[in-house]
Amino acid sequence: MASILCTVSAQITQNIFARIDLDQCGFLDQQALQRALNDLSQEQVRSLLNKLDQDGDERVSPYELNLAIIDWLSQSHLQAKLTPVSPFFTRLVCDYGPTH
């Protein structure tokens, strides 16, 4: 199960980055996330960024996104009453993930 989860999360991460990191800098900052989730307020995007940013540099690396996706996929399959990272994160993955 863990191997499948890692493979799927890596594919999702790669696809999301290819579609959102338009300047190809290798990070997702507030501006990139705001473009991707353009109907959200700046506060909502900032909240998502803060939840995803593990090292406090105010941007999301592919590694940080991949960690969040692994958690998200695990929670989806565990059917436990776990709090997801954010409903905005779920939307980001669904809108920009590999199925689109």
VOMARVO-353808 format. One record per residue: residue in three letters; x, y, z of N, C-alpha, C in turn. Coordinates in nm, 4 decimals. Layout:
BEGIN
+--------+----------+----------+----------+----------+----------+----------+----------+----------+----------+
! residu !     n.xx !     n.yy !     n.zz !    ca.xx !    ca.yy !    ca.zz !     c.xx !     c.yy !     c.zz !
+--------+----------+----------+----------+----------+----------+----------+----------+----------+----------+
!    ALA !        X !        Y !        Z !        X !        Y !        Z !        X !        Y !        Z !
...
+--------+----------+----------+----------+----------+----------+----------+----------+----------+----------+
END
This chain:
BEGIN
+--------+----------+----------+----------+----------+----------+----------+----------+----------+----------+
! residu !     n.xx !     n.yy !     n.zz !    ca.xx !    ca.yy !    ca.zz !     c.xx !     c.yy !     c.zz !
+--------+----------+----------+----------+----------+----------+----------+----------+----------+----------+
!    MET !   0.0818 !  -0.1196 !   0.0000 !   0.0000 !   0.0000 !   0.0000 !   0.0863 !   0.1262 !   0.0000 !
!    ALA !   0.1904 !   0.1280 !   0.0820 !   0.2759 !   0.2470 !   0.0908 !   0.3434 !   0.2770 !  -0.0420 !
!    SER !   0.3867 !   0.1741 !  -0.1131 !   0.4521 !   0.1932 !  -0.2415 !   0.3564 !   0.2535 !  -0.3442 !
!    ILE !   0.2345 !   0.2057 !  -0.3462 !   0.1342 !   0.2590 !  -0.4378 !   0.1049 !   0.4043 !  -0.4023 !
!    LEU !   0.0922 !   0.4321 !  -0.2740 !   0.0645 !   0.5675 !  -0.2264 !   0.1758 !   0.6639 !  -0.2694 !
!    CYS !   0.2997 !   0.6225 !  -0.2549 !   0.4133 !   0.7072 !  -0.2941 !   0.4145 !   0.7326 !  -0.4434 !
!    THR !   0.3852 !   0.6303 !  -0.5226 !   0.3824 !   0.6453 !  -0.6677 !   0.2714 !   0.7400 !  -0.7106 !
!    VAL !   0.1536 !   0.7191 !  -0.6564 !   0.0397 !   0.8050 !  -0.6906 !   0.0648 !   0.9478 !  -0.6451 !
!    SER !   0.1156 !   0.9666 !  -0.5233 !   0.1398 !   1.1024 !  -0.4741 !   0.2461 !   1.1732 !  -0.5578 !
!    ALA !   0.3466 !   1.1014 !  -0.6017 !   0.4506 !   1.1615 !  -0.6857 !   0.3921 !   1.2064 !  -0.8199 !
!    GLN !   0.3027 !   1.1268 !  -0.8764 !   0.2385 !   1.1632 !  -1.0027 !   0.1497 !   1.2857 !  -0.9852 !
!    ILE !   0.0739 !   1.2883 !  -0.8765 !  -0.0134 !   1.4028 !  -0.8496 !   0.0708 !   1.5286 !  -0.8278 !
!    THR !   0.1759 !   1.5163 !  -0.7476 !   0.2635 !   1.6312 !  -0.7213 !   0.3219 !   1.6858 !  -0.8506 !
!    GLN !   0.3741 !   1.5976 !  -0.9327 !   0.4346 !   1.6402 !  -1.0594 !   0.3326 !   1.7119 !  -1.1473 !
!    ASN !   0.2120 !   1.6590 !  -1.1555 !   0.1089 !   1.7185 !  -1.2392 !   0.0659 !   1.8554 !  -1.1858 !
!    ILE !   0.0465 !   1.8647 !  -1.0560 !   0.0057 !   1.9922 !  -0.9969 !   0.1139 !   2.0980 !  -1.0203 !
!    PHE !   0.2387 !   2.0617 !  -0.9973 !   0.3459 !   2.1591 !  -1.0180 !   0.3545 !   2.2024 !  -1.1637 !
!    ALA !   0.3418 !   2.1089 !  -1.2549 !   0.3504 !   2.1440 !  -1.3975 !   0.2398 !   2.2410 !  -1.4377 !
!    ARG !   0.1253 !   2.2310 !  -1.3745 !   0.0107 !   2.3148 !  -1.4107 !   0.0041 !   2.4468 !  -1.3340 !
!    ILE !   0.0659 !   2.4543 !  -1.2164 !   0.0547 !   2.5754 !  -1.1336 !   0.1826 !   2.6581 !  -1.1338 !
!    ASP !   0.2974 !   2.5944 !  -1.1378 !   0.4257 !   2.6662 !  -1.1324 !   0.4587 !   2.7208 !  -1.2717 !
!    LEU !   0.3827 !   2.8220 !  -1.3124 !   0.3944 !   2.8743 !  -1.4480 !   0.5307 !   2.9356 !  -1.4781 !
!    ASP !   0.5943 !   2.9939 !  -1.3783 !   0.7274 !   3.0519 !  -1.4013 !   0.8388 !   2.9486 !  -1.3808 !
!    GLN !   0.8008 !   2.8267 !  -1.3503 !   0.8924 !   2.7132 !  -1.3349 !   1.0074 !   2.7420 !  -1.2374 !
!    CYS !   0.9733 !   2.8057 !  -1.1245 !   1.0752 !   2.8359 !  -1.0244 !   1.0959 !   2.7200 !  -0.9265 !
!    GLY !   1.0078 !   2.6197 !  -0.9307 !   1.0243 !   2.5040 !  -0.8444 !   0.9556 !   2.5155 !  -0.7095 !
!    PHE !   0.8800 !   2.6239 !  -0.6883 !   0.8055 !   2.6450 !  -0.5651 !   0.6695 !   2.7038 !  -0.5981 !
!    LEU !   0.5744 !   2.6811 !  -0.5087 !   0.4440 !   2.7464 !  -0.5197 !   0.4362 !   2.8513 !  -0.4100 !
!    ASP !   0.4260 !   2.9771 !  -0.4495 !   0.4121 !   3.0842 !  -0.3519 !   0.2664 !   3.1292 !  -0.3481 !
!    GLN !   0.2376 !   3.2311 !  -0.2705 !   0.0993 !   3.2759 !  -0.2581 !   0.0438 !   3.3192 !  -0.3933 !
!    GLN !   0.1233 !   3.3854 !  -0.4739 !   0.0769 !   3.4316 !  -0.6046 !   0.0382 !   3.3137 !  -0.6940 !
!    ALA !   0.1180 !   3.2091 !  -0.6966 !   0.0875 !   3.0920 !  -0.7784 !  -0.0389 !   3.0225 !  -0.7291 !
!    LEU !  -0.0514 !   3.0082 !  -0.5974 !  -0.1717 !   2.9457 !  -0.5421 !  -0.2943 !   3.0338 !  -0.5657 !
!    GLN !  -0.2778 !   3.1643 !  -0.5586 !  -0.3899 !   3.2556 !  -0.5827 !  -0.4377 !   3.2436 !  -0.7269 !
!    ARG !  -0.3445 !   3.2302 !  -0.8212 !  -0.3822 !   3.2098 !  -0.9620 !  -0.4604 !   3.0806 !  -0.9786 !
!    ALA !  -0.4136 !   2.9755 !  -0.9109 !  -0.4774 !   2.8446 !  -0.9242 !  -0.6151 !   2.8413 !  -0.8594 !
!    LEU !  -0.6302 !   2.9125 !  -0.7502 !  -0.7561 !   2.9148 !  -0.6753 !  -0.8098 !   3.0577 !  -0.6767 !
!    ASN !  -0.8312 !   3.1091 !  -0.7958 !  -0.8564 !   3.2521 !  -0.8147 !  -0.9845 !   3.3053 !  -0.7524 !
!    ASP !  -1.0758 !   3.2190 !  -0.7142 !  -1.1987 !   3.2684 !  -0.6522 !  -1.1889 !   3.2748 !  -0.4994 !
!    LEU !  -1.0756 !   3.2326 !  -0.4444 !  -1.0566 !   3.2390 !  -0.2994 !  -0.9987 !   3.3740 !  -0.2594 !
!    SER !  -1.0261 !   3.4121 !  -0.1376 !  -0.9687 !   3.5366 !  -0.0863 !  -0.8196 !   3.5173 !  -0.0590 !
!    GLN !  -0.7496 !   3.6285 !  -0.0451 !  -0.6078 !   3.6216 !  -0.0115 !  -0.5876 !   3.5550 !   0.1239 !
!    GLU !  -0.6790 !   3.5785 !   0.2171 !  -0.6693 !   3.5157 !   0.3497 !  -0.6835 !   3.3642 !   0.3397 !
!    GLN !  -0.7757 !   3.3168 !   0.2571 !  -0.7956 !   3.1728 !   0.2406 !  -0.6726 !   3.1080 !   0.1777 !
!    VAL !  -0.6162 !   3.1732 !   0.0774 !  -0.4954 !   3.1202 !   0.0126 !  -0.3780 !   3.1236 !   0.1095 !
!    ARG !  -0.3655 !   3.2299 !   0.1865 !  -0.2578 !   3.2412 !   0.2863 !  -0.2703 !   3.1298 !   0.3897 !
!    SER !  -0.3927 !   3.0999 !   0.4318 !  -0.4161 !   2.9923 !   0.5279 !  -0.3711 !   2.8577 !   0.4710 !
!    LEU !  -0.4055 !   2.8326 !   0.3465 !  -0.3622 !   2.7085 !   0.2816 !  -0.2105 !   2.7044 !   0.2707 !
!    LEU !  -0.1507 !   2.8130 !   0.2281 !  -0.0051 !   2.8199 !   0.2162 !   0.0614 !   2.7902 !   0.3500 !
!    ASN !   0.0104 !   2.8482 !   0.4564 !   0.0680 !   2.8252 !   0.5892 !   0.0565 !   2.6796 !   0.6324 !
!    LYS !  -0.0506 !   2.6140 !   0.5960 !  -0.0677 !   2.4732 !   0.6318 !   0.0257 !   2.3829 !   0.5527 !
!    LEU !   0.0531 !   2.4191 !   0.4287 !   0.1384 !   2.3357 !   0.3443 !   0.2870 !   2.3614 !   0.3663 !
!    ASP !   0.3223 !   2.4830 !   0.4035 !   0.4622 !   2.5256 !   0.4192 !   0.5198 !   2.4687 !   0.5488 !
!    GLN !   0.6038 !   2.3690 !   0.5369 !   0.6613 !   2.3020 !   0.6535 !   0.7841 !   2.3731 !   0.7100 !
!    ASP !   0.8594 !   2.4437 !   0.6253 !   0.9845 !   2.5032 !   0.6726 !   0.9768 !   2.6540 !   0.6961 !
!    GLY !   0.8583 !   2.7130 !   0.6783 !   0.8395 !   2.8538 !   0.7104 !   0.8969 !   2.9531 !   0.6117 !
!    ASP !   0.9273 !   2.9090 !   0.4877 !   0.9844 !   3.0016 !   0.3904 !   0.8783 !   3.0692 !   0.3024 !
!    GLU !   0.7522 !   3.0508 !   0.3368 !   0.6388 !   3.1120 !   0.2682 !   0.6227 !   3.0662 !   0.1241 !
!    ARG !   0.6671 !   2.9447 !   0.0965 !   0.6450 !   2.8827 !  -0.0328 !   0.6379 !   2.7327 !  -0.0131 !
!    VAL !   0.5782 !   2.6665 !  -0.1087 !   0.5577 !   2.5225 !  -0.0992 !   0.6480 !   2.4546 !  -0.2014 !
!    SER !   0.7352 !   2.3700 !  -0.1514 !   0.8248 !   2.2943 !  -0.2385 !   0.7510 !   2.1694 !  -0.2875 !
!    PRO !   0.8034 !   2.1048 !  -0.3905 !   0.7431 !   1.9785 !  -0.4328 !   0.7394 !   1.8767 !  -0.3184 !
!    TYR !   0.8416 !   1.8750 !  -0.2362 !   0.8461 !   1.7825 !  -0.1223 !   0.7326 !   1.8109 !  -0.0235 !
!    GLU !   0.7124 !   1.9387 !   0.0090 !   0.6057 !   1.9752 !   0.1027 !   0.4682 !   1.9416 !   0.0463 !
!    LEU !   0.4500 !   1.9665 !  -0.0826 !   0.3232 !   1.9314 !  -0.1453 !   0.3044 !   1.7809 !  -0.1454 !
!    ASN !   0.4097 !   1.7089 !  -0.1738 !   0.4012 !   1.5630 !  -0.1762 !   0.3630 !   1.5075 !  -0.0386 !
!    LEU !   0.4196 !   1.5632 !   0.0687 !   0.3818 !   1.5202 !   0.2039 !   0.2330 !   1.5420 !   0.2283 !
!    ALA !   0.1825 !   1.6573 !   0.1877 !   0.0407 !   1.6882 !   0.2068 !  -0.0467 !   1.5946 !   0.1242 !
!    ILE !  -0.0023 !   1.5619 !   0.0036 !  -0.0795 !   1.4709 !  -0.0814 !  -0.0810 !   1.3303 !  -0.0229 !
!    ILE !   0.0313 !   1.2853 !   0.0295 !   0.0345 !   1.1525 !   0.0940 !  -0.0625 !   1.1495 !   0.2112 !
!    ASP !  -0.0619 !   1.2538 !   0.2938 !  -0.1576 !   1.2618 !   0.4048 !  -0.3004 !   1.2615 !   0.3530 !
!    TRP !  -0.3259 !   1.3391 !   0.2496 !  -0.4593 !   1.3500 !   0.1916 !  -0.5066 !   1.2151 !   0.1371 !
!    LEU !  -0.4189 !   1.1462 !   0.0638 !  -0.4548 !   1.0148 !   0.0100 !  -0.4774 !   0.9133 !   0.1216 !
!    SER !  -0.3937 !   0.9168 !   0.2237 !  -0.4080 !   0.8251 !   0.3370 !  -0.5404 !   0.8471 !   0.4074 !
!    GLN !  -0.5757 !   0.9715 !   0.4294 !  -0.7016 !   1.0028 !   0.4967 !  -0.8205 !   0.9586 !   0.4135 !
!    SER !  -0.8113 !   0.9724 !   0.2830 !  -0.9206 !   0.9325 !   0.1957 !  -0.9468 !   0.7830 !   0.2058 !
!    HIS !  -0.8424 !   0.7052 !   0.2229 !  -0.8562 !   0.5601 !   0.2239 !  -0.8769 !   0.5017 !   0.3629 !
!    LEU !  -0.8427 !   0.5758 !   0.4644 !  -0.8575 !   0.5248 !   0.6005 !  -1.0015 !   0.5318 !   0.6505 !
!    GLN !  -1.0802 !   0.6193 !   0.5907 !  -1.2180 !   0.6435 !   0.6331 !  -1.2249 !   0.6776 !   0.7813 !
!    ALA !  -1.1218 !   0.7384 !   0.8321 !  -1.1183 !   0.7810 !   0.9724 !  -1.1714 !   0.9233 !   0.9804 !
!    LYS !  -1.2041 !   0.9659 !   1.0983 !  -1.2528 !   1.1018 !   1.1171 !  -1.1344 !   1.1948 !   1.1395 !
!    LEU !  -1.0530 !   1.2073 !   1.0377 !  -0.9361 !   1.2935 !   1.0448 !  -0.9683 !   1.4265 !   0.9779 !
!    THR !  -0.9123 !   1.5314 !   1.0281 !  -0.9328 !   1.6620 !   0.9677 !  -0.8394 !   1.6755 !   0.8488 !
!    PRO !  -0.8944 !   1.6997 !   0.7299 !  -0.8075 !   1.7164 !   0.6133 !  -0.7262 !   1.8441 !   0.6250 !
!    VAL !  -0.6207 !   1.8528 !   0.5469 !  -0.5359 !   1.9726 !   0.5482 !  -0.6232 !   2.0956 !   0.5327 !
!    SER !  -0.7121 !   2.0938 !   0.4373 !  -0.8007 !   2.2060 !   0.4097 !  -0.8938 !   2.1662 !   0.2971 !
!    PRO !  -1.0176 !   2.2123 !   0.2992 !  -1.1037 !   2.1845 !   0.1830 !  -1.0475 !   2.2504 !   0.0569 !
!    PHE !  -0.9717 !   2.3576 !   0.0742 !  -0.9107 !   2.4233 !  -0.0404 !  -0.8013 !   2.3352 !  -0.1008 !
!    PHE !  -0.7317 !   2.2608 !  -0.0155 !  -0.6300 !   2.1685 !  -0.0650 !  -0.6956 !   2.0567 !  -0.1453 !
!    THR !  -0.8054 !   2.0041 !  -0.0955 !  -0.8781 !   1.8998 !  -0.1682 !  -0.9183 !   1.9520 !  -0.3052 !
!    ARG !  -0.9663 !   2.0733 !  -0.3098 !  -1.0043 !   2.1316 !  -0.4384 !  -0.8839 !   2.1485 !  -0.5304 !
!    LEU !  -0.7721 !   2.1927 !  -0.4757 !  -0.6507 !   2.2095 !  -0.5549 !  -0.6096 !   2.0766 !  -0.6182 !
!    VAL !  -0.6087 !   1.9717 !  -0.5392 !  -0.5701 !   1.8393 !  -0.5898 !  -0.6696 !   1.7914 !  -0.6952 !
!    CYS !  -0.7971 !   1.8098 !  -0.6687 !  -0.8992 !   1.7637 !  -0.7633 !  -0.8962 !   1.8450 !  -0.8930 !
!    ASP !  -0.8760 !   1.9754 !  -0.8827 !  -0.8741 !   2.0602 !  -1.0015 !  -0.7479 !   2.0450 !  -1.0850 !
!    TYR !  -0.6342 !   2.0217 !  -1.0203 !  -0.5064 !   2.0210 !  -1.0906 !  -0.4360 !   1.8863 !  -1.0906 !
!    GLY !  -0.4992 !   1.7847 !  -1.0346 !  -0.4391 !   1.6526 !  -1.0281 !  -0.4344 !   1.5822 !  -1.1620 !
!    PRO !  -0.3874 !   1.4585 !  -1.1635 !  -0.3577 !   1.3880 !  -1.2877 !  -0.4773 !   1.3520 !  -1.3740 !
!    THR !  -0.5975 !   1.3608 !  -1.3224 !  -0.7124 !   1.3230 !  -1.4028 !  -0.7605 !   1.4347 !  -1.4931 !
!    HIS !  -0.6986 !   1.5524 !  -1.4842 !  -0.7428 !   1.6656 !  -1.5663 !  -0.6356 !   1.7089 !  -1.6620 !
+--------+----------+----------+----------+----------+----------+----------+----------+----------+----------+
END
